[in-house]
């Protein structure tokens, strides 16, 4: 029980470290440099420019409105998932905004550098939050509400993309057309940083499927030379109407080329299929053990 409570405390510390990184990125890089992004942060910056109210208060108001809507439309269970960060993250944002921090010297010619800094820092922050299963209850929750009540035939991911596009288009009218381009660059870096936190820096993994008459020799080479586990499956060729065996394995791209060259040497008529794998958990060489984060 004590170990479980200790893990919960560590999880909350990690989540709030992520929130601090995001708030720092917004208040010390994004806002001072006149950059914009999608989501609630982008909406807040646009409205602040138009109606001359601090964007942090607008952000807080939007989060509370979405929290109330989630409670009514999505139910109590869904609202409880976002209530913590919906209330506390805007407070962290307001606190950092009042500190008036500046991460780097403001020079007009370095906006690309600002985009890189923001994407990395904010992406790491969001990655830490998502890795622990939390949500800040912003545009992602709004997308869930729209999906349930208005467009159930459109996926939540597509609705979220539409929201971000609308925000970026509006930002182009308010902050200038170049703001959209910088926002796209930031989003690419931000997404990569989030993925890196969620899935790690590990080498790229691929899944190989090998159809060959020499499956025993190929699987033996993979297990004893490459030191990878393999699975043997049975398939039926549609053209020949004859059963065939296939070898399946997950390995690094470098190992895949070694296996491909071996297959080419022992069976030139073999068929090799290679597809990328985002991540793999389990027992085996180069895999992370399957466990709760």
C-alpha positions in Angstrom: 0.0 0.0 0.0 2.8 2.3 0.9 4.6 1.5 -2.4 1.4 2.3 -4.3 1.0 5.7 -2.5 4.7 6.5 -3.2 4.2 5.8 -6.9 1.1 8.0 -7.0 3.1 10.9 -5.4 5.9 10.4 -8.0 3.4 10.4 -10.8 1.9 13.7 -9.6 5.3 15.2 -9.3 6.1 14.2 -12.9 2.8 15.5 -14.2 3.3 18.9 -12.5 6.8 19.1 -13.8 5.3 18.7 -17.2 2.8 21.5 -16.5 5.6 23.8 -15.3 7.6 23.1 -18.5 4.6 23.9 -20.7 3.7 27.1 -18.7 7.3 28.2 -18.9 7.4 27.6 -22.7 4.2 29.6 -23.2 5.0 32.6 -21.0 8.8 32.9 -21.6 9.0 31.9 -25.3 5.7 31.8 -27.1 4.1 35.0 -25.8 7.1 37.3 -25.7 8.1 36.3 -29.2 4.7 36.9 -30.7 4.2 33.3 -31.8 0.9 31.4 -31.9 -0.1 27.7 -31.7 -3.3 25.8 -32.1 -5.6 24.7 -29.3 -6.8 26.7 -26.3 -3.4 28.5 -26.0 -3.8 29.8 -29.5 -7.4 30.8 -29.0 -6.5 32.7 -25.8 -3.7 34.6 -27.5 -6.0 35.6 -30.4 -8.8 36.8 -28.1 -6.3 38.6 -25.8 -5.1 40.5 -28.9 -8.7 41.4 -30.0 -10.4 42.3 -26.7 -7.3 43.3 -24.7 -7.7 40.9 -21.8 -4.9 38.8 -20.4 -4.6 35.6 -22.2 -4.1 33.6 -19.0 -7.5 34.6 -17.7 -9.1 33.7 -21.0 -7.4 30.3 -20.9 -8.7 29.7 -17.4 -12.2 30.7 -18.4 -12.1 28.3 -21.4 -10.9 25.4 -19.3 -13.6 25.9 -16.7 -16.3 26.2 -19.4 -15.1 23.0 -21.0 -14.9 21.2 -17.6 -18.5 22.2 -17.0 -19.6 21.1 -20.4 -17.7 17.8 -20.0 -19.5 17.2 -16.7 -22.9 17.8 -18.3 -22.4 16.1 -21.7 -19.8 13.5 -21.1 -20.7 12.6 -17.6 -19.1 12.8 -14.1 -16.5 10.1 -14.8 -15.0 11.8 -17.8 -15.0 15.2 -16.0 -13.2 13.8 -13.0 -10.3 12.7 -15.3 -9.6 16.3 -16.3 -10.8 18.3 -13.2 -7.4 18.4 -11.5 -5.3 19.9 -14.4 -8.3 21.9 -15.7 -8.2 23.9 -12.4 -4.5 23.8 -11.5 -2.7 24.2 -14.8 -4.1 27.6 -15.6 -3.0 28.8 -12.1 0.5 27.6 -12.9 0.2 29.5 -16.3 -0.9 32.7 -14.5 1.9 32.4 -11.9 4.6 32.1 -14.6 3.1 34.9 -16.6 3.4 37.2 -13.7 7.1 36.3 -13.3 7.8 38.0 -16.7 10.5 35.5 -17.5 12.4 35.7 -20.8 14.2 32.5 -21.9 16.2 34.0 -24.8 17.1 37.5 -26.0 14.4 38.8 -28.3 15.8 39.5 -31.7 13.4 39.5 -34.7 15.7 37.3 -36.9 15.6 34.4 -34.5 12.0 33.3 -34.6 12.9 29.9 -36.0 15.1 29.3 -33.0 12.2 30.3 -30.7 10.0 27.7 -32.5 12.6 25.0 -31.9 12.9 25.9 -28.2 9.2 26.1 -27.7 8.5 22.8 -29.5 11.1 20.9 -27.5 10.3 22.3 -24.0 6.5 22.3 -24.4 6.6 18.9 -26.1 8.6 17.4 -23.2 6.1 18.9 -20.8 3.0 17.5 -22.6 4.8 14.1 -23.0 5.3 13.9 -19.2 1.6 14.7 -18.7 0.3 12.2 -21.3 2.8 9.4 -20.2 1.1 9.4 -16.8 -2.4 9.2 -18.3 -3.5 12.8 -17.5 -5.3 15.4 -19.6 -5.4 19.1 -19.2 -9.0 19.3 -20.4 -8.5 21.8 -23.2 -9.1 21.3 -26.9 -8.9 17.5 -26.7 -11.9 17.5 -24.4 -13.7 20.0 -26.6 -13.2 17.6 -29.5 -14.8 14.8 -27.5 -17.8 17.0 -26.7 -18.2 18.0 -30.4 -17.8 14.3 -31.4 -20.5 13.1 -29.1 -23.1 15.9 -29.6 -22.6 17.2 -33.2 -20.3 15.1 -35.4 -20.4 11.5 -34.2 -19.3 10.3 -37.7 -16.1 12.3 -37.5 -13.2 11.0 -35.4 -12.0 12.9 -32.4 -8.5 13.2 -34.0 -10.0 14.8 -37.1 -12.1 17.2 -35.0 -9.0 18.2 -33.1 -7.1 18.8 -36.3 -10.0 21.0 -37.6 -10.0 23.0 -34.4 -6.2 23.6 -34.7 -6.5 24.6 -38.4 -9.3 27.1 -37.6 -7.2 28.6 -34.8 -4.2 28.9 -37.0 -6.2 30.5 -39.8 -7.6 33.1 -37.4 -4.1 33.7 -36.0 -3.0 34.6 -39.6 -5.5 37.4 -39.7 -4.5 38.7 -36.2 -0.8 38.1 -36.1 0.1 38.0 -39.8 0.4 35.2 -42.3 3.9 34.2 -41.3 2.6 33.2 -37.9 0.9 30.2 -39.5 4.1 28.9 -41.0 6.0 29.3 -37.6 3.1 27.5 -35.9 3.4 24.6 -38.3 7.1 24.3 -37.6 6.5 24.4 -33.9 3.8 21.8 -34.1 6.1 19.4 -35.9 8.9 19.8 -33.3 6.4 19.6 -30.5 4.9 16.4 -31.8 8.3 14.8 -32.2 9.2 15.8 -28.6 6.0 14.3 -27.3 6.6 11.0 -29.1 10.1 10.9 -27.8 9.0 11.2 -24.2 6.2 8.6 -24.8 8.2 6.1 -26.8 11.9 6.9 -26.0 15.0 7.4 -28.1 15.3 3.7 -29.0 16.5 2.8 -32.5 13.7 2.4 -35.1 12.0 -1.0 -35.0 10.6 -2.8 -38.0 8.4 -5.9 -38.4 9.7 -8.5 -41.0 7.5 -11.1 -42.6 9.5 -13.6 -44.7 7.9 -16.2 -46.9 10.4 -18.8 -47.9 10.9 -22.5 -48.4 14.0 -22.2 -46.1 12.2 -21.1 -43.0 14.1 -23.5 -40.7 17.5 -22.2 -41.9 16.3 -18.5 -41.7 14.8 -18.8 -38.3 17.9 -20.6 -37.0 20.1 -17.7 -38.3 17.9 -15.1 -36.7 17.8 -16.8 -33.3 21.5 -17.8 -33.1 23.2 -15.0 -35.0 21.0 -12.0 -34.7 19.7 -13.1 -31.2 16.1 -12.2 -32.0 13.0 -14.3 -31.3 10.9 -15.4 -34.2 7.4 -16.8 -34.8 6.6 -19.3 -37.5 3.1 -19.0 -39.1 1.2 -21.0 -41.8 -0.5 -19.3 -44.7 -2.2 -20.4 -47.9 -0.9 -19.0 -51.2 -3.9 -17.7 -53.3 -2.2 -18.2 -56.6 -0.6 -21.6 -56.0 -3.3 -22.8 -53.5 -0.5 -24.4 -51.5 0.3 -23.9 -47.8 3.4 -22.0 -47.1 5.4 -21.1 -43.9 6.3 -17.6 -42.9 8.8 -16.2 -40.4 7.8 -13.1 -38.3 10.2 -11.0 -36.2 10.6 -7.5 -34.8 14.1 -6.1 -35.0 16.1 -2.9 -35.7 16.5 -1.5 -39.2 20.2 -2.5 -39.2 19.4 -6.1 -38.2 16.6 -6.2 -40.9 19.2 -5.5 -43.5 21.4 -8.3 -42.2 18.5 -10.7 -42.2 17.5 -9.6 -45.7 21.0 -10.3 -47.1 21.0 -13.7 -45.5 17.6 -14.6 -47.0 18.7 -13.4 -50.4 21.7 -15.8 -50.1 19.7 -18.9 -49.1 16.5 -18.4 -51.1 16.4 -15.8 -53.9 12.7 -16.7 -54.6 11.7 -15.6 -51.0 9.3 -12.8 -50.3 10.3 -10.3 -47.6 7.9 -7.6 -46.2 9.1 -4.8 -44.0 6.9 -2.4 -42.1 7.8 0.2 -39.4 6.9 -0.4 -35.8 6.3 2.6 -33.5 7.2 0.7 -30.3 7.3 -2.8 -28.9 7.2 -4.0 -25.3 8.0 -7.4 -24.0 10.8 -9.8 -23.2 13.6 -9.9 -25.8 16.7 -8.2 -26.9 16.3 -4.4 -27.2 12.7 -4.4 -25.9 11.4 -2.6 -22.8 9.7 -4.8 -20.2 5.9 -4.5 -20.3 4.9 -2.7 -17.2 2.8 0.2 -15.9 4.4 3.6 -16.2 
